[in-house]
Amino acid sequence: MASRARLQRTEAIVLSRRDYGEADRILTLYTRAEGKLGAIAKGVRRIASRKAGHLELFTHAELLLARGRNLDVVTQAVTLDPFRALREDLVRMAYACHVAELLDRAVGEGEPSPGTFDLLRDALTGLCHAADPSLVVRAFDLRLLGLLGYRPQLFTCVGCGTELEPDDNAFSPEEGGVLCPACRSRAGDLEPLDAATFRVLRFLQTHPLREASRVTVSPATRATLERLMHATLSHHLERQLRSVDFLQRLRIVAGDLDLPRAPGPAAEGARSPASGGAPPGRDHADEPAPEKSA
């Protein structure tokens, strides 16, 4: 990596944080200038700290970083977007934890990617406002896989290369996409792919992330999308994300993840993995219209 300046000003989003010592916090940041990096915010837990409010989880801020031996030091911080809705709504926070953890696991430190930074920022913006935040996350999953070089093939069969029709297909994380009816017997990790899920996947992959809120899906389609993407991410990361378990626990204790807001008291036992607590355990105009729920 090229030599870095002693002081650097950059946009950053807080992916995770953990307490250190008596008053400090260690942060995992995703920055526009340098990608993912670790930093320490000294004295930020003191009541008089002026930086504390600018370094909340998921906050988009402009930071002045001083190069350190092991960790950069946050010397100044100014909030650009607090994404406050993510910390005030347990459901939205759960999906934001998935976005943050996935990015943290998928990329190494010091690998600049302005496109990935913009994708992260747009995903957090969408999670603040979307009626169905799960679709924003599925769009993020697909876009990030593409940026990492693992873009699922959804338009031609990964087995024979023929153009896909909506019916009787199957999805294979190991093969990297969709298999047509004639080729689906060749893979062992198949997930049957109904026409509705097939169309929604293609819509989310080929339209800007902000348009994910245009789609309305049935609970069955939402569950299939989640299953497919979790299997795909686990295959490429070779591990299960902690946020997946967090979402499952939240579904149990809060009742229904599809609600715009989750009941706070019912979910007090579910602790965000991004906050340091591990839970147990371009556009295609001719794309078929996404499913509309009955």
C-alpha positions in Angstrom: 0.0 0.0 0.0 1.3 3.5 -0.9 2.7 5.7 1.9 -0.1 7.6 3.7 -0.1 11.2 4.9 0.3 11.8 8.6 -3.2 13.5 8.7 -6.0 12.6 6.3 -9.5 13.9 6.0 -12.1 11.4 4.7 -15.7 10.4 4.7 -16.4 7.4 6.8 -19.2 5.2 8.0 -19.0 3.4 11.4 -19.4 -0.3 10.8 -18.8 -1.5 14.4 -17.3 -0.3 17.6 -16.2 -1.7 21.0 -15.1 -0.2 24.3 -11.4 0.0 25.0 -9.8 1.0 28.3 -11.6 3.4 30.6 -12.8 6.0 28.0 -11.8 5.0 24.5 -13.5 3.1 21.7 -12.1 1.1 18.8 -14.0 1.6 15.6 -14.2 -0.3 12.4 -14.7 2.3 9.6 -15.4 2.1 6.0 -13.9 5.1 4.3 -14.2 6.6 0.9 -10.5 7.2 0.6 -9.0 4.0 1.9 -11.8 1.4 2.3 -12.0 -0.4 5.6 -9.7 0.5 8.4 -9.5 0.4 12.2 -9.3 3.5 14.3 -9.4 4.5 17.9 -11.5 7.4 19.3 -9.7 8.5 22.5 -11.8 9.7 25.4 -15.0 9.4 23.4 -16.9 7.7 26.3 -16.4 10.7 28.6 -19.4 12.9 29.1 -17.6 16.0 27.9 -16.4 14.4 24.7 -17.3 16.4 21.6 -16.8 13.5 19.2 -19.1 11.0 20.8 -22.3 12.0 18.9 -20.4 12.0 15.6 -19.2 8.4 16.0 -22.4 6.5 16.7 -23.0 3.2 15.1 -23.7 3.5 11.3 -23.1 7.3 11.3 -21.8 8.8 8.1 -19.2 11.5 9.1 -16.3 13.5 7.9 -13.2 12.5 9.9 -9.7 13.8 10.4 -7.5 10.8 11.0 -4.0 10.8 12.4 -1.9 7.8 11.3 -1.0 5.5 14.2 1.3 2.6 14.5 -1.5 0.0 14.7 -4.7 2.1 14.6 -5.5 5.5 13.2 -6.6 8.1 15.7 -9.8 10.1 15.2 -8.9 13.7 15.9 -11.9 15.4 14.5 -15.4 14.3 13.5 -18.4 16.0 11.9 -21.7 14.2 11.2 -22.8 14.2 7.6 -25.8 11.9 8.1 -26.6 10.3 11.5 -29.0 7.6 10.0 -30.8 8.0 13.3 -33.8 5.9 12.2 -31.5 2.8 12.2 -30.8 3.2 16.0 -34.4 4.0 16.9 -36.0 1.0 15.2 -34.8 -2.5 16.1 -35.9 -4.1 12.8 -34.1 -1.5 10.7 -31.1 -1.8 13.0 -31.0 -5.6 12.5 -30.8 -5.2 8.8 -28.2 -2.5 9.1 -26.2 -4.9 11.2 -26.3 -7.4 8.4 -25.1 -4.8 5.9 -22.2 -3.7 8.2 -21.1 -7.2 9.1 -21.3 -8.5 5.5 -19.1 -5.6 4.3 -16.7 -6.1 7.2 -16.3 -9.8 6.5 -16.1 -9.5 2.8 -13.4 -6.9 2.3 -9.9 -6.5 3.6 -8.4 -3.4 5.1 -6.8 -0.8 2.9 -8.7 -1.7 -0.3 -10.2 1.6 -1.6 -13.5 1.3 -3.5 -15.6 4.5 -3.8 -18.3 2.4 -5.5 -18.6 0.2 -2.4 -18.7 3.2 -0.1 -21.6 4.7 -2.2 -23.4 1.4 -2.1 -23.1 1.2 1.7 -24.3 4.8 2.1 -27.2 4.2 -0.2 -28.2 1.0 1.6 -28.3 2.7 5.0 -30.3 5.6 3.4 -32.8 3.1 2.0 -33.0 1.2 5.3 -34.1 4.4 7.0 -37.1 4.9 4.7 -38.1 1.7 2.9 -41.4 0.2 3.8 -39.8 -3.3 3.4 -36.2 -3.0 4.5 -35.5 -6.6 3.7 -35.6 -5.8 -0.1 -33.0 -3.0 0.4 -30.7 -5.6 2.0 -31.3 -8.2 -0.7 -30.4 -5.5 -3.3 -27.3 -4.6 -1.3 -26.3 -8.3 -1.1 -26.6 -8.7 -4.9 -24.7 -5.4 -5.7 -21.9 -6.2 -3.3 -21.4 -9.7 -4.7 -21.1 -8.0 -8.1 -18.5 -5.6 -6.9 -16.5 -8.5 -5.3 -16.6 -10.5 -8.5 -19.2 -13.0 -7.5 -22.2 -11.6 -9.4 -24.9 -14.3 -9.6 -25.9 -15.3 -13.1 -29.6 -14.7 -13.5 -30.1 -14.2 -17.2 -28.5 -17.2 -18.8 -28.2 -20.8 -17.4 -24.9 -21.3 -15.7 -24.9 -24.9 -17.0 -25.6 -24.5 -20.7 -25.7 -20.8 -21.4 -29.2 -20.7 -22.7 -31.4 -17.7 -22.0 -33.6 -18.3 -19.0 -37.4 -18.4 -18.9 -39.1 -17.7 -15.6 -40.4 -21.2 -14.8 -39.0 -24.4 -13.4 -35.5 -23.1 -12.7 -33.3 -23.7 -9.7 -30.7 -21.5 -7.9 -27.2 -22.9 -7.0 -24.8 -20.9 -4.8 -22.0 -23.4 -5.7 -22.6 -23.0 -9.4 -23.0 -19.2 -9.1 -26.5 -18.6 -10.4 -29.6 -20.1 -12.0 -29.8 -23.5 -13.7 -32.5 -24.1 -16.4 -34.9 -27.1 -16.1 -32.6 -29.2 -18.3 -29.5 -28.6 -16.2 -30.8 -28.4 -12.7 -30.0 -32.1 -12.0 -26.3 -31.4 -12.2 -25.9 -29.5 -8.8 -26.4 -30.7 -5.3 -27.1 -27.4 -3.4 -30.2 -26.4 -5.4 -33.0 -24.2 -4.2 -36.2 -24.4 -6.4 -36.8 -20.9 -7.9 -40.4 -19.9 -8.5 -41.2 -17.3 -11.2 -41.9 -14.5 -8.7 -38.6 -14.8 -6.9 -36.8 -15.1 -10.2 -38.3 -11.8 -11.4 -37.6 -10.0 -8.2 -33.9 -11.2 -8.1 -33.4 -9.9 -11.6 -35.1 -6.6 -10.8 -32.9 -6.0 -7.7 -29.7 -6.9 -9.6 -30.3 -4.6 -12.5 -32.0 -1.5 -11.0 -30.5 1.1 -8.7 -30.7 0.2 -5.0 -33.0 3.1 -4.3 -35.7 1.4 -6.5 -35.9 -1.6 -4.3 -38.7 0.1 -2.4 -40.8 -0.1 -5.6 -41.2 -3.8 -5.2 -43.9 -5.5 -3.2 -43.5 -9.2 -2.4 -45.4 -11.9 -0.6 -44.0 -13.3 2.7 -43.2 -16.6 0.9 -41.1 -14.7 -1.8 -39.4 -12.7 0.9 -38.4 -15.9 2.8 -37.1 -17.5 -0.4 -35.0 -14.4 -1.2 -33.5 -14.5 2.3 -32.7 -18.2 2.1 -31.1 -17.9 -1.3 -28.9 -14.9 -0.4 -27.9 -16.3 3.0 -26.8 -19.6 1.3 -24.9 -17.6 -1.4 -23.1 -15.4 1.1 -22.2 -18.4 3.3 -20.8 -20.2 0.3 -18.5 -17.3 -0.7 -17.5 -16.2 2.9 -17.2 -19.8 4.1 -18.9 -18.9 7.3 -22.3 -17.9 8.6 -22.9 -14.3 9.5 -23.7 -13.5 13.1 -26.3 -11.0 12.0 -28.3 -13.9 10.4 -28.7 -15.5 13.9 -29.5 -12.0 15.3 -32.3 -11.6 12.7 -33.7 -15.0 13.5 -33.7 -14.3 17.3 -35.4 -11.0 16.6 -38.0 -12.7 14.6 -38.8 -15.0 17.5 -38.8 -12.4 20.3 -40.3 -9.5 18.3 -42.9 -11.6 16.4 -42.8 -10.1 12.8 -39.8 -8.7 11.0 -42.1 -7.3 8.3 -43.5 -4.6 10.6 -42.1 -1.1 10.0 -41.2 -0.9 13.7 -40.5 -3.7 16.1 -41.9 -3.6 19.7 -38.9 -2.5 21.8 -39.5 -4.3 25.2 -40.2 -7.7 23.5 -36.8 -7.7 21.9 -34.5 -6.4 24.7 -32.6 -9.7 24.7 -31.5 -9.4 21.1 -28.1 -7.5 21.0 -26.7 -6.1 17.9 -23.5 -7.8 16.7 -22.2 -4.5 15.2 -22.3 -2.9 18.6 -19.8 -5.4 19.9 -22.3 -8.0 21.4 -22.4 -11.3 19.6 -25.8 -12.9 19.6 -26.0 -16.6 20.4 -25.0 -19.2 18.1 -27.6 -0.5 -15.4 -31.2 -0.4 -15.8 -33.1 -2.9 -18.0 -36.3 -1.3 -19.1 -37.6 -4.6 -20.5 -37.3 -6.4 -17.1 -40.5 -8.2 -16.1 -42.5 -6.4 -13.5 -41.8 -7.5 -9.9 -44.3 -9.5 -8.0 -47.2 -7.6 -6.4 -48.6 -9.2 -3.3 -52.3 -10.1 -3.3 
